[in-house]
Amino acid sequence: MSAKLYDLPDVLFRAFKCRSFAEDFVEGRFRLGSLAHYLDTPDESRQDSSEGTASYRDTRGIETTSINGNIREQYVLCCSTNDVDISYLRNKMGEYIVKIYDPSALAREMERFLENNCVPTFNGVHGRLAEYTRNEVKHGELNSSDNFDLSLRQKNRGNAEESEYRLFFILSHQDSRFVQENHFHVDLGRPLKFAEILV
């Protein structure tokens, strides 16, 4: 598998507002949202008007803002790590929580789906922890690759309780077979044996 999963936790959690969506996920049917979707989604609990932007200051106070120009081709599955407070997650993101006992297996299933359907991506599935440093001081020099990586996962300090981990992929071009209204739809055709809905 070509998936590049950095700091992957042992378990992940994903919240849903509707039980049917949680059931679909456990059955292997789910969707990833494009970064563009989160800019103006009507769901205020998930909206982030700075999505796809890296913003920070160096030690001299000089501000840098780097805008990711490909936010419509980047699709993310937002989860939370074991550090999240489940009660907080239920209240903010949705009361139906799916626990993923083997995140690497989920990444493998996602990548297998992409490969089996010949979906063109840049190096398959990736995984990154969110970094809650937007508009804060960053030490050291950041190059264009660093800025691009940061634009995929940087969030405001006020969102740190979400303890987010993102599985994502970047399409080399849009695929109308699976993309609808800023979402990429996945149907694995079998249940996720490593996931269950918490009661």
N, C-alpha and C positions, 0 to 999 in steps of 0.2 A: 504494500500500500504506500502511496506517495504522500499520504496525509502528514502534515507537519503540525503536531500537537504539542504546544509548549505549556509547561506547568499544568498538565491535565490532572484534575482532581480525581479521587477514587470514585466519587459519586457526583451527580448533578441533579438539580431539581428544575422543573419547568412548570409554570403556573398557567392555568386556563380559567377564563370566566365562565365557560360552559362545560358541563360534564361531557357532552357529546364530543367536544374537541379533545378532551383528555383521553376519552375512550378511543377515538380515532388514532391518536398518537401511539398509544399502547398497541394498537392493531397495525402500526406501520404506515399510517397515512398522516402526513403533516405538511406544513408549508414553512418556508423561510421568507422573511421580509427583506426587501431591498433596503439599503441604507436610505435611499430617497423616501421610502415609505414612512420612516420614523421622523422625518423632518416636519410633516404636517398631518400625521395620522389624527383622526378625531378622538382616539383613545388617549386621553391626557396622561394616564398612568405610564404610557409607553412613548409618548412624544418627546423628542429631543431636537430642538430647532438648530442645534450646533452639530448634529450628526454628520460625519464625513469630513470634519474639520479638525486639524491639529492646531492647538493654540497654547503658547507658552512664552515665558520670559527667560532670558539668560541672567546670569548673576549681576550684570550691569543694568538690568531693568529694560533691556531692548526686547520689544515684543515681536514674536514671529507667529504668523498665521499661515497655515498651508492647507489649501482646499483640495480635497480629493475630487478629481474630475470624472470619476467613473462610478458614482454612487448607484446608478441604475443597473449596473452589471454585478454588483457585490451583494450577495444574499447571506443573511445571518440567521442562525438559530440561537436566540438568547436564552441562556440558562443561568442558574445560580449555583454557587459552590456550597459545600457543607458548612461554610461559615455564616450562611444566611440564617436569620431568624424566621422559621417557618410561619409564625403568626404574622410577621411583617409582610412576608411574601403573599400570604393569603389575602391580607387586607389591601395591599397595593396592586397586585398583579392578577389575582383571581383565586377563588377559594378551592379550586380543584388542582391538586399538586401531584405531578408525576415524578416519581423517584427513578433515576436512571442509574442502575447499579454498575454498569460497565460503559462509561462514556467512550472508550476507545472502540468498543464493539459498535456503538452507534455511528461513530465516524467511519468505520469500515463499511457499514451498511449503506451509508450515504454515498461513499465513494464507489461502491459496487453498483449502486443505482445509476450514478453518473456515467460510469464506464460501460455498463450494459446497454445504456440508451444512447451511447456516443454523444454525450453532452460535452461540448468544448469548454474546458476550463483552463485556468492557469495553475498547474500543479495540484489539482484536486482539492481535497478538503484540508482546511487549516483550523487551528484552535488557538485562542489567545485569551488571557485574563484581561478584563477591563482595567484601565488605568485611570484613577480618579485624580487627575492632575491638570485639568483644563485651566488655562490662564495662570498657572503657578510657575515657579522657578524650576527650570531644568538645568542640571549641571552637565557640562561636557558639550562637545559639538555634535549636532545631529545633521546627518546628510539627508538627501532626498528619499532614500529608502527608509530611513528611520521615521521621517515625516509621514510617509505613506502608511507605514505600520501603525503609527500613532493615530492617524486619521480614522483608522478602522476600529479603534478600541478606546480612545480617550473620552472620558466623561467628566462631569462636574463632581467636585468633592461631595456635594449634597446628595449624590446618588450612591454613595459608597455602601450603604446598608444593603443594596441589591446584590453585592458580591457576585458580579456577573462574570460568566465565562461564555465566550462566543465560539461556536463552530460556524465556519463560513466557507464559501467558495466564490471565485470570481469568474464569471463567464467571459470567454473571449468574444462572443457575440450572443445576442439574445436568441432564445430558443422558444418559439411560440407554442411548441408542444406542451410545455410545462409552466410557462410564465403567463400569469393573468393578474392584471391590476397591481403591479409592484410586488407580487409574491411568486415564489417558485414552488410548485406543488410536487410532492414526493409521495409515491405509493409503492412501498417495498413488496407488496403482495404477500406478506406474512407478518405475524405479530412479532413484537420486540420481546423476546423472552427475558430480557434483562431490565424491564421497566414495569412499574406498577403504579396504580393510583393509590395515594395515601388516604387513609380514612380518618 
